[in-house]
Amino acid sequence: MGIGLVDPILPAISHELGATASQTMLLFTSYLFITGVAMFFTSWVSGRIGVRWTLVLGLVLIVVFAGLAGASGTVAEIIGFRAGWGLGNALFISTALAAIVGAASGGARQAIVLYEAALGVGMAVGPLVGGALGSVSWRGPFFGTAVLMAIALLAILVLLRAPKLTASEREAARAQRPSILASFKALGNPALLTLAMVAVFYNFGFFVLLAYSPYPMEAAALASGATAFGAHELGLVFFGWGLALAITSVLVAPVLTRRFGLRPVLFTMLAGLAICLSLLAVFIDSLPGLIAVVVVSGLLLGVMNTALTEAVMEATDLPRNVASSTYSAVRFIGGAIAPAVAGPLAASFGAPAPYWFGAASIVVSILVLALFGSQLHRVGSVPHETVESEGEAAAITAGDA
């Protein structure tokens, strides 16, 4: 829920603190950039202090910095605190599902399904709660996130216990710890580098849609004479978007990838997303058009996230936790660029420009996938059923986050 709480209040922050859209969207940039950089090192951290304490440290940082963001008086302060929030986010998401799988008594696959269901509900409900809290005050979603993460922190401290290992098991675990440079070395793998570059351009389009869309929606609502289209209404829109994303990532993506294969699904979803971004540019003055395309795009994004993550896990023989953290690091950094560029583009070339630029970035992603597809010969050759539970846990966690 904490991921989507802030999105509906971006225009409200602009109005209340006298900030431009470009400045406010930097809340995404600082958060995503620090999350991406930190992801290069999270597998090393969890190998040293353990999964449980990595989760605790991540949640403590989120609680502290979300609370500080809510108490801020300027956009610059919020941007800075969002960076600390991003560090906590990286530590938490890199280990969350691995902890759930390790603690589950009903089997790994059932635990993964439970996690996916919980994530889907949270992704959908987060903007709804954020809109409700944001309609009272723009500070509400920040404090709401702090409360939610404090509840999660208490749950982990009380309910999650580290597994008891024998001396030989502890020694084996120490021997398997990744080095601090493992993620950087992993980028030397051609297949992983190809998919990471695909993810950079894909995430640019993704976060143009997510971070920029509240502003043209608000402008279209005002132009149409709507008197009430604030945080609550934006929350409802992104609730629909998150629900669509959750449904397809959990229920539809596995069916499509098993029937048609990963690469055809990737090409199709990327093409669909490029069309959606183009339609957003065309419907820039139509509130119903913007809302409809944003919600439909969630259907494509859910499939794309799951398919791309599966491709990363199948494309190399690297340890799965290293591959997933490396891919996620590059992906988040790509996403961080989009909000920083979207505002200046809109100011210089008009409101549709960020969407056109996002559509172009998706086309580049398609070209990278087509030109360097020979590097992905392993994709589709590994049966989905043979993916190890711990690796699958790390993959899904990084991809969905």
C-alpha positions as a Markdown table, in Angstrom:
| # | Residue | x | y | z |
|---|---|---|---|---|
| 1 | Met | 0.0 | 0.0 | 0.0 |
| 2 | Gly | 2.8 | 2.4 | 0.8 |
| 3 | Ile | 4.1 | 2.4 | -2.8 |
| 4 | Gly | 1.0 | 4.1 | -4.3 |
| 5 | Leu | -0.1 | 6.3 | -1.4 |
| 6 | Val | 1.7 | 9.4 | -2.7 |
| 7 | Asp | 0.7 | 9.5 | -6.3 |
| 8 | Pro | -2.7 | 11.2 | -5.9 |
| 9 | Ile | -1.3 | 14.1 | -3.9 |
| 10 | Leu | 1.3 | 15.4 | -6.4 |
| 11 | Pro | -0.9 | 18.2 | -7.7 |
| 12 | Ala | -1.9 | 19.1 | -4.1 |
| 13 | Ile | 1.7 | 19.4 | -3.0 |
| 14 | Ser | 2.3 | 21.7 | -6.0 |
| 15 | His | -0.5 | 24.0 | -5.0 |
| 16 | Glu | 0.1 | 24.0 | -1.2 |
| 17 | Leu | 3.9 | 24.5 | -1.4 |
| 18 | Gly | 4.0 | 26.7 | -4.5 |
| 19 | Ala | 6.0 | 24.2 | -6.5 |
| 20 | Thr | 6.0 | 23.4 | -10.2 |
| 21 | Ala | 5.1 | 20.0 | -11.6 |
| 22 | Ser | 8.8 | 19.5 | -12.4 |
| 23 | Gln | 9.8 | 20.1 | -8.8 |
| 24 | Thr | 7.1 | 17.8 | -7.4 |
| 25 | Met | 7.8 | 14.9 | -9.7 |
| 26 | Leu | 11.4 | 14.9 | -8.3 |
| 27 | Leu | 9.8 | 13.1 | -5.4 |
| 28 | Phe | 9.8 | 10.0 | -7.7 |
| 29 | Thr | 13.3 | 10.7 | -9.0 |
| 30 | Ser | 15.1 | 10.9 | -5.6 |
| 31 | Tyr | 13.2 | 7.9 | -4.4 |
| 32 | Leu | 13.8 | 5.7 | -7.4 |
| 33 | Phe | 17.4 | 6.8 | -8.0 |
| 34 | Ile | 18.5 | 5.9 | -4.4 |
| 35 | Thr | 16.5 | 2.7 | -4.5 |
| 36 | Gly | 18.2 | 1.7 | -7.7 |
| 37 | Val | 21.7 | 2.5 | -6.5 |
| 38 | Ala | 21.1 | 0.7 | -3.2 |
| 39 | Met | 19.8 | -2.4 | -5.0 |
| 40 | Phe | 23.4 | -3.0 | -6.2 |
| 41 | Phe | 24.3 | -3.8 | -2.6 |
| 42 | Thr | 21.2 | -5.2 | -0.9 |
| 43 | Ser | 22.1 | -8.9 | -1.6 |
| 44 | Trp | 25.5 | -8.2 | 0.0 |
| 45 | Val | 23.9 | -6.5 | 3.1 |
| 46 | Ser | 21.3 | -9.3 | 3.6 |
| 47 | Gly | 24.1 | -11.8 | 3.3 |
| 48 | Arg | 25.9 | -10.1 | 6.2 |
| 49 | Ile | 23.1 | -9.2 | 8.6 |
| 50 | Gly | 20.4 | -11.7 | 7.6 |
| 51 | Val | 17.0 | -11.4 | 6.0 |
| 52 | Arg | 15.1 | -10.5 | 9.2 |
| 53 | Trp | 17.4 | -7.6 | 10.2 |
| 54 | Thr | 17.5 | -6.4 | 6.6 |
| 55 | Leu | 13.7 | -6.1 | 6.6 |
| 56 | Val | 13.8 | -4.4 | 10.0 |
| 57 | Leu | 16.4 | -1.9 | 8.9 |
| 58 | Gly | 14.5 | -1.1 | 5.7 |
| 59 | Leu | 11.2 | -0.6 | 7.5 |
| 60 | Val | 12.8 | 1.6 | 10.2 |
| 61 | Leu | 14.2 | 3.9 | 7.5 |
| 62 | Ile | 10.8 | 4.1 | 5.7 |
| 63 | Val | 9.0 | 4.9 | 8.9 |
| 64 | Val | 11.5 | 7.7 | 9.8 |
| 65 | Phe | 11.7 | 9.3 | 6.4 |
| 66 | Ala | 8.0 | 9.0 | 5.5 |
| 67 | Gly | 7.2 | 10.8 | 8.8 |
| 68 | Leu | 9.8 | 13.5 | 8.2 |
| 69 | Ala | 8.4 | 14.0 | 4.6 |
| 70 | Gly | 5.0 | 14.5 | 6.2 |
| 71 | Ala | 6.4 | 17.1 | 8.6 |
| 72 | Ser | 8.3 | 19.0 | 5.8 |
| 73 | Gly | 7.7 | 22.6 | 4.9 |
| 74 | Thr | 9.2 | 22.7 | 1.4 |
| 75 | Val | 9.4 | 20.5 | -1.6 |
| 76 | Ala | 13.2 | 20.4 | -1.4 |
| 77 | Glu | 12.9 | 18.8 | 2.1 |
| 78 | Ile | 10.4 | 16.2 | 0.8 |
| 79 | Ile | 12.7 | 15.3 | -2.1 |
| 80 | Gly | 15.6 | 14.8 | 0.3 |
| 81 | Phe | 13.5 | 12.7 | 2.7 |
| 82 | Arg | 12.2 | 10.6 | -0.2 |
| 83 | Ala | 15.8 | 9.6 | -1.0 |
| 84 | Gly | 16.1 | 8.2 | 2.5 |
| 85 | Trp | 12.8 | 6.5 | 2.0 |
| 86 | Gly | 14.2 | 4.9 | -1.2 |
| 87 | Leu | 17.1 | 3.4 | 0.7 |
| 88 | Gly | 14.7 | 1.7 | 3.1 |
| 89 | Asn | 12.6 | 0.6 | 0.2 |
| 90 | Ala | 15.5 | -1.1 | -1.5 |
| 91 | Leu | 16.4 | -3.0 | 1.7 |
| 92 | Phe | 12.9 | -4.2 | 2.2 |
| 93 | Ile | 11.8 | -5.2 | -1.3 |
| 94 | Ser | 15.0 | -7.1 | -2.0 |
| 95 | Thr | 14.3 | -9.6 | 0.8 |
| 96 | Ala | 10.6 | -9.5 | 1.5 |
| 97 | Leu | 9.4 | -12.5 | -0.4 |
| 98 | Ala | 12.5 | -14.5 | 0.3 |
| 99 | Ala | 11.6 | -14.2 | 4.0 |
| 100 | Ile | 8.0 | -15.2 | 3.3 |
| 101 | Val | 9.1 | -18.3 | 1.4 |
| 102 | Gly | 11.5 | -19.2 | 4.1 |
| 103 | Ala | 8.9 | -18.9 | 6.9 |
| 104 | Ala | 6.0 | -20.6 | 5.0 |
| 105 | Ser | 4.7 | -24.0 | 6.2 |
| 106 | Gly | 2.5 | -24.7 | 3.3 |
| 107 | Gly | 5.1 | -24.8 | 0.5 |
| 108 | Ala | 7.0 | -22.2 | -1.5 |
| 109 | Arg | 4.6 | -21.9 | -4.4 |
| 110 | Gln | 1.6 | -21.3 | -2.2 |
| 111 | Ala | 3.5 | -18.7 | -0.3 |
| 112 | Ile | 4.4 | -16.9 | -3.6 |
| 113 | Val | 0.7 | -16.9 | -4.6 |
| 114 | Leu | -0.2 | -15.4 | -1.2 |
| 115 | Tyr | 2.4 | -12.8 | -1.6 |
| 116 | Glu | 1.3 | -11.9 | -5.1 |
| 117 | Ala | -2.3 | -11.6 | -3.9 |
| 118 | Ala | -1.3 | -9.3 | -1.0 |
| 119 | Leu | 0.9 | -7.2 | -3.3 |
| 120 | Gly | -1.9 | -6.8 | -5.8 |
| 121 | Val | -4.4 | -5.7 | -3.2 |
| 122 | Gly | -1.9 | -3.3 | -1.7 |
| 123 | Met | -0.9 | -1.8 | -5.1 |
| 124 | Ala | -4.6 | -1.2 | -5.8 |
| 125 | Val | -5.7 | 0.0 | -2.4 |
| 126 | Gly | -2.7 | 2.3 | -1.8 |
| 127 | Pro | -3.8 | 5.1 | -4.2 |
| 128 | Leu | -7.4 | 4.8 | -2.8 |
| 129 | Val | -6.2 | 5.3 | 0.7 |
| 130 | Gly | -3.7 | 8.0 | -0.4 |
| 131 | Gly | -6.6 | 9.9 | -2.2 |
| 132 | Ala | -8.8 | 9.7 | 0.9 |
| 133 | Leu | -6.0 | 10.9 | 3.2 |
| 134 | Gly | -4.8 | 13.5 | 0.6 |
| 135 | Ser | -8.3 | 15.0 | 0.4 |
| 136 | Val | -7.8 | 16.0 | 4.1 |
| 137 | Ser | -4.2 | 17.1 | 3.8 |
| 138 | Trp | -1.3 | 16.5 | 1.5 |
| 139 | Arg | 0.6 | 15.4 | 4.6 |
| 140 | Gly | -1.8 | 12.6 | 5.2 |
| 141 | Pro | -0.4 | 10.0 | 2.8 |
| 142 | Phe | 3.1 | 10.5 | 4.2 |
| 143 | Phe | 2.0 | 9.9 | 7.8 |
| 144 | Gly | -0.3 | 7.1 | 6.5 |
| 145 | Thr | 2.7 | 5.3 | 5.0 |
| 146 | Ala | 4.7 | 5.7 | 8.2 |
| 147 | Val | 1.9 | 4.1 | 10.2 |
| 148 | Leu | 1.5 | 1.2 | 7.8 |
| 149 | Met | 5.2 | 0.5 | 7.8 |
| 150 | Ala | 5.3 | 0.8 | 11.6 |
| 151 | Ile | 2.6 | -1.9 | 11.7 |
| 152 | Ala | 4.7 | -4.1 | 9.3 |
| 153 | Leu | 7.8 | -3.5 | 11.4 |
| 154 | Leu | 6.0 | -4.6 | 14.6 |
| 155 | Ala | 4.7 | -7.7 | 12.8 |
| 156 | Ile | 8.2 | -8.7 | 11.7 |
| 157 | Leu | 9.7 | -8.2 | 15.2 |
| 158 | Val | 6.9 | -10.2 | 16.9 |
| 159 | Leu | 6.0 | -12.9 | 14.4 |
| 160 | Leu | 9.1 | -13.5 | 12.1 |
| 161 | Arg | 11.7 | -15.8 | 13.6 |
| 162 | Ala | 15.0 | -16.5 | 11.9 |
| 163 | Pro | 15.4 | -20.3 | 11.1 |
| 164 | Lys | 17.7 | -22.3 | 13.4 |
| 165 | Leu | 20.7 | -23.5 | 11.4 |
| 166 | Thr | 23.3 | -26.1 | 12.3 |
| 167 | Ala | 26.9 | -25.2 | 12.3 |
| 168 | Ser | 27.5 | -26.8 | 8.9 |
| 169 | Glu | 24.4 | -24.9 | 7.5 |
| 170 | Arg | 25.8 | -21.6 | 8.8 |
| 171 | Glu | 29.1 | -22.3 | 7.3 |
| 172 | Ala | 27.5 | -23.1 | 3.9 |
| 173 | Ala | 25.5 | -19.9 | 4.0 |
| 174 | Arg | 28.6 | -17.8 | 4.7 |
| 175 | Ala | 30.4 | -19.5 | 1.8 |
| 176 | Gln | 27.5 | -18.5 | -0.6 |
| 177 | Arg | 27.4 | -14.9 | 0.4 |
| 178 | Pro | 27.7 | -12.6 | -2.7 |
| 179 | Ser | 30.6 | -10.2 | -2.8 |
| 180 | Ile | 29.9 | -6.4 | -2.7 |
| 181 | Leu | 30.8 | -6.1 | -6.4 |
| 182 | Ala | 28.7 | -9.1 | -7.5 |
| 183 | Ser | 26.0 | -7.0 | -9.1 |
| 184 | Phe | 28.4 | -4.8 | -11.0 |
| 185 | Lys | 30.2 | -7.8 | -12.4 |
| 186 | Ala | 26.9 | -9.3 | -13.4 |
| 187 | Leu | 26.4 | -6.5 | -15.9 |
| 188 | Gly | 29.2 | -8.1 | -17.9 |
| 189 | Asn | 26.7 | -10.8 | -18.8 |
| 190 | Pro | 25.4 | -9.9 | -22.3 |
| 191 | Ala | 21.9 | -11.4 | -21.8 |
| 192 | Leu | 21.4 | -9.6 | -18.5 |
| 193 | Leu | 22.8 | -6.3 | -19.9 |
| 194 | Thr | 20.4 | -6.6 | -22.8 |
| 195 | Leu | 17.3 | -7.1 | -20.6 |
| 196 | Ala | 18.5 | -4.3 | -18.2 |
| 197 | Met | 18.7 | -1.9 | -21.2 |
| 198 | Val | 15.2 | -3.0 | -22.2 |
| 199 | Ala | 14.0 | -2.3 | -18.7 |
| 200 | Val | 15.6 | 1.1 | -18.6 |
| 201 | Phe | 13.6 | 2.4 | -21.6 |
| 202 | Tyr | 10.5 | 0.5 | -20.6 |
| 203 | Asn | 10.6 | 2.0 | -17.1 |
| 204 | Phe | 11.0 | 5.4 | -18.5 |
| 205 | Gly | 7.7 | 5.0 | -20.2 |
| 206 | Phe | 6.2 | 3.4 | -17.1 |
| 207 | Phe | 7.1 | 6.3 | -14.8 |
| 208 | Val | 6.1 | 8.9 | -17.3 |
| 209 | Leu | 2.6 | 7.4 | -17.2 |
| 210 | Leu | 2.6 | 7.0 | -13.4 |
| 211 | Ala | 4.3 | 10.3 | -12.2 |
| 212 | Tyr | 3.1 | 12.7 | -14.9 |
| 213 | Ser | -0.5 | 11.6 | -15.5 |
| 214 | Pro | -2.0 | 13.3 | -12.4 |
| 215 | Tyr | -1.2 | 16.8 | -13.9 |
| 216 | Pro | -2.9 | 16.5 | -17.4 |
| 217 | Met | -5.9 | 14.8 | -15.7 |
| 218 | Glu | -6.3 | 17.8 | -13.3 |
| 219 | Ala | -5.9 | 20.2 | -16.2 |
| 220 | Ala | -8.4 | 18.4 | -18.3 |
| 221 | Ala | -10.9 | 18.3 | -15.4 |
| 222 | Leu | -10.6 | 22.1 | -14.9 |
| 223 | Ala | -11.0 | 22.7 | -18.7 |
| 224 | Ser | -14.1 | 20.6 | -18.7 |
| 225 | Gly | -15.6 | 22.6 | -15.9 |
| 226 | Ala | -15.3 | 19.8 | -13.2 |
| 227 | Thr | -15.2 | 21.5 | -9.8 |
| 228 | Ala | -14.1 | 18.4 | -7.8 |
| 229 | Phe | -11.2 | 16.4 | -9.2 |
| 230 | Gly | -8.6 | 16.3 | -6.5 |
| 231 | Ala | -6.6 | 13.7 | -4.5 |
| 232 | His | -9.7 | 11.5 | -3.9 |
| 233 | Glu | -10.6 | 11.3 | -7.6 |
| 234 | Leu | -7.0 | 10.7 | -8.6 |
| 235 | Gly | -6.9 | 8.0 | -6.0 |
| 236 | Leu | -9.9 | 6.3 | -7.6 |
| 237 | Val | -8.3 | 6.4 | -11.0 |
| 238 | Phe | -5.1 | 4.9 | -9.8 |
| 239 | Phe | -7.0 | 2.3 | -7.8 |
| 240 | Gly | -8.4 | 1.1 | -11.1 |
| 241 | Trp | -4.9 | 1.2 | -12.6 |
| 242 | Gly | -3.4 | -0.8 | -9.7 |
| 243 | Leu | -6.3 | -3.3 | -9.7 |
| 244 | Ala | -5.8 | -3.9 | -13.5 |
| 245 | Leu | -2.1 | -4.3 | -13.0 |
| 246 | Ala | -2.5 | -6.7 | -10.1 |
| 247 | Ile | -5.0 | -8.9 | -11.9 |
| 248 | Thr | -2.9 | -9.4 | -15.0 |
| 249 | Ser | 0.4 | -9.8 | -13.2 |
| 250 | Val | -1.0 | -12.6 | -11.0 |
| 251 | Leu | -3.7 | -14.3 | -13.2 |
| 252 | Val | -3.0 | -13.4 | -16.9 |
| 253 | Ala | 0.8 | -13.2 | -17.3 |
| 254 | Pro | 1.5 | -16.8 | -16.3 |
| 255 | Val | -1.1 | -18.1 | -18.8 |
| 256 | Leu | 0.2 | -15.9 | -21.7 |
| 257 | Thr | 3.9 | -16.7 | -21.1 |
| 258 | Arg | 3.3 | -20.4 | -21.0 |
| 259 | Arg | 1.1 | -20.4 | -24.1 |
| 260 | Phe | 3.0 | -18.0 | -26.3 |
| 261 | Gly | 6.5 | -17.8 | -24.8 |
| 262 | Leu | 8.3 | -14.9 | -23.1 |
| 263 | Arg | 9.7 | -13.0 | -26.0 |
| 264 | Pro | 6.4 | -12.8 | -28.0 |
| 265 | Val | 4.7 | -11.6 | -24.9 |
| 266 | Leu | 7.4 | -9.0 | -24.3 |
| 267 | Phe | 7.1 | -7.6 | -27.8 |
| 268 | Thr | 3.3 | -7.5 | -27.7 |
| 269 | Met | 3.1 | -5.7 | -24.3 |
| 270 | Leu | 5.8 | -3.2 | -25.2 |
| 271 | Ala | 3.9 | -2.4 | -28.5 |
| 272 | Gly | 0.7 | -2.0 | -26.6 |
| 273 | Leu | 2.3 | 0.3 | -24.0 |
| 274 | Ala | 3.7 | 2.5 | -26.8 |
| 275 | Ile | 0.2 | 2.8 | -28.3 |
| 276 | Cys | -1.2 | 3.7 | -24.8 |
| 277 | Leu | 1.3 | 6.5 | -24.3 |
| 278 | Ser | 0.6 | 7.8 | -27.8 |
| 279 | Leu | -3.1 | 7.7 | -27.1 |
| 280 | Leu | -2.5 | 9.7 | -23.8 |
| 281 | Ala | -0.8 | 12.3 | -25.9 |
| 282 | Val | -3.7 | 12.4 | -28.3 |
| 283 | Phe | -6.4 | 12.6 | -25.6 |
| 284 | Ile | -4.4 | 15.1 | -23.5 |
| 285 | Asp | -7.5 | 17.4 | -23.2 |
| 286 | Ser | -10.0 | 14.6 | -22.6 |
| 287 | Leu | -10.5 | 13.6 | -19.0 |
| 288 | Pro | -12.5 | 10.4 | -19.9 |
| 289 | Gly | -9.9 | 9.5 | -22.5 |
| 290 | Leu | -7.0 | 9.9 | -20.1 |
| 291 | Ile | -8.7 | 7.9 | -17.4 |
| 292 | Ala | -9.6 | 5.1 | -19.7 |
| 293 | Val | -6.1 | 4.7 | -21.3 |
| 294 | Val | -4.4 | 4.9 | -17.9 |
| 295 | Val | -6.6 | 2.1 | -16.5 |
| 296 | Val | -6.1 | 0.0 | -19.6 |
| 297 | Ser | -2.4 | 0.5 | -19.5 |
| 298 | Gly | -2.4 | -1.2 | -16.1 |
| 299 | Leu | -3.5 | -4.4 | -17.8 |
| 300 | Leu | -0.4 | -4.3 | -20.1 |
| 301 | Leu | 2.0 | -3.3 | -17.3 |
| 302 | Gly | 1.0 | -6.2 | -15.1 |
| 303 | Val | 1.8 | -8.7 | -17.8 |
| 304 | Met | 5.0 | -6.9 | -18.8 |
| 305 | Asn | 6.4 | -6.7 | -15.3 |
| 306 | Thr | 6.0 | -10.4 | -14.7 |
| 307 | Ala | 7.2 | -11.5 | -18.2 |
| 308 | Leu | 10.3 | -9.3 | -18.0 |
| 309 | Thr | 11.2 | -10.5 | -14.6 |
| 310 | Glu | 10.8 | -14.2 | -15.7 |
| 311 | Ala | 13.0 | -13.4 | -18.7 |
| 312 | Val | 15.8 | -12.0 | -16.5 |
| 313 | Met | 15.7 | -15.2 | -14.3 |
| 314 | Glu | 15.9 | -17.5 | -17.3 |
| 315 | Ala | 18.4 | -15.6 | -19.5 |
| 316 | Thr | 21.5 | -16.3 | -17.5 |
| 317 | Asp | 23.2 | -18.8 | -15.2 |
| 318 | Leu | 24.0 | -16.2 | -12.6 |
| 319 | Pro | 22.8 | -16.7 | -9.0 |
| 320 | Arg | 19.2 | -15.6 | -9.1 |
| 321 | Asn | 19.5 | -13.1 | -6.2 |
| 322 | Val | 22.4 | -11.4 | -7.9 |
| 323 | Ala | 20.6 | -11.3 | -11.3 |
| 324 | Ser | 17.4 | -9.9 | -9.9 |
| 325 | Ser | 19.1 | -7.2 | -7.8 |
| 326 | Thr | 21.3 | -6.1 | -10.7 |
| 327 | Tyr | 18.4 | -5.9 | -13.1 |
| 328 | Ser | 16.2 | -4.1 | -10.6 |
| 329 | Ala | 19.0 | -1.6 | -9.8 |
| 330 | Val | 19.4 | -0.6 | -13.5 |
| 331 | Arg | 15.6 | -0.6 | -13.9 |
| 332 | Phe | 14.9 | 1.7 | -11.0 |
| 333 | Ile | 17.6 | 4.2 | -12.2 |
| 334 | Gly | 15.9 | 4.3 | -15.6 |
| 335 | Gly | 12.6 | 5.0 | -13.9 |
| 336 | Ala | 14.2 | 7.8 | -11.9 |
| 337 | Ile | 15.0 | 9.7 | -15.1 |
| 338 | Ala | 11.4 | 9.9 | -16.4 |
| 339 | Pro | 9.9 | 12.3 | -13.7 |
| 340 | Ala | 13.0 | 14.5 | -14.0 |
| 341 | Val | 12.5 | 14.8 | -17.7 |
| 342 | Ala | 8.7 | 14.9 | -18.0 |
| 343 | Gly | 8.2 | 18.3 | -16.3 |
| 344 | Pro | 10.7 | 20.2 | -18.4 |
| 345 | Leu | 9.5 | 18.6 | -21.6 |
| 346 | Ala | 5.9 | 19.6 | -20.8 |
| 347 | Ala | 7.0 | 23.2 | -20.0 |
| 348 | Ser | 9.0 | 23.5 | -23.2 |
| 349 | Phe | 7.0 | 21.6 | -25.8 |
| 350 | Gly | 3.5 | 21.3 | -24.4 |
| 351 | Ala | 1.5 | 18.9 | -22.3 |
| 352 | Pro | 1.5 | 16.0 | -24.8 |
| 353 | Ala | 5.4 | 16.0 | -25.1 |
| 354 | Pro | 6.2 | 13.7 | -22.2 |
| 355 | Tyr | 3.8 | 11.0 | -23.5 |
| 356 | Trp | 5.3 | 11.2 | -27.0 |
| 357 | Phe | 8.8 | 10.9 | -25.5 |
| 358 | Gly | 7.7 | 8.0 | -23.3 |
| 359 | Ala | 6.2 | 6.2 | -26.4 |
| 360 | Ala | 9.5 | 6.8 | -28.2 |
| 361 | Ser | 11.4 | 5.3 | -25.3 |
| 362 | Ile | 9.3 | 2.2 | -25.5 |
| 363 | Val | 10.0 | 1.9 | -29.2 |
| 364 | Val | 13.8 | 2.0 | -28.3 |
| 365 | Ser | 13.1 | -0.8 | -25.8 |
| 366 | Ile | 11.5 | -2.8 | -28.6 |
| 367 | Leu | 14.5 | -2.2 | -30.9 |
| 368 | Val | 17.0 | -3.2 | -28.2 |
| 369 | Leu | 15.0 | -6.5 | -27.7 |
| 370 | Ala | 14.9 | -7.1 | -31.4 |
| 371 | Leu | 18.6 | -6.3 | -32.2 |
| 372 | Phe | 20.1 | -8.1 | -29.3 |
| 373 | Gly | 17.6 | -10.9 | -29.0 |
| 374 | Ser | 20.3 | -13.4 | -29.9 |
| 375 | Gln | 21.8 | -12.9 | -26.5 |
| 376 | Leu | 18.6 | -14.4 | -25.0 |
| 377 | His | 18.8 | -17.9 | -26.3 |
| 378 | Arg | 18.3 | -19.3 | -22.9 |
| 379 | Val | 14.9 | -17.6 | -22.5 |
| 380 | Gly | 12.2 | -20.2 | -22.9 |
| 381 | Ser | 14.6 | -23.1 | -22.7 |
| 382 | Val | 14.1 | -23.4 | -18.9 |
| 383 | Pro | 10.8 | -24.9 | -17.8 |
| 384 | His | 9.0 | -22.6 | -15.4 |
| 385 | Glu | 8.3 | -25.4 | -13.0 |
| 386 | Thr | 12.1 | -25.9 | -12.5 |
| 387 | Val | 12.8 | -22.4 | -11.2 |
| 388 | Glu | 14.0 | -22.7 | -7.6 |
| 389 | Ser | 11.7 | -21.3 | -5.0 |
| 390 | Glu | 14.2 | -18.9 | -3.5 |
| 391 | Gly | 15.2 | -17.6 | -6.9 |
| 392 | Glu | 11.6 | -17.2 | -7.9 |
| 393 | Ala | 11.0 | -15.3 | -4.7 |
| 394 | Ala | 13.8 | -12.9 | -5.3 |
| 395 | Ala | 12.7 | -12.4 | -8.9 |
| 396 | Ile | 9.1 | -11.7 | -8.2 |
| 397 | Thr | 9.9 | -9.3 | -5.3 |
| 398 | Ala | 12.3 | -7.2 | -7.4 |
| 399 | Gly | 10.1 | -7.2 | -10.5 |
| 400 | Asp | 6.8 | -6.3 | -8.9 |
| 401 | Ala | 8.3 | -3.6 | -6.7 |
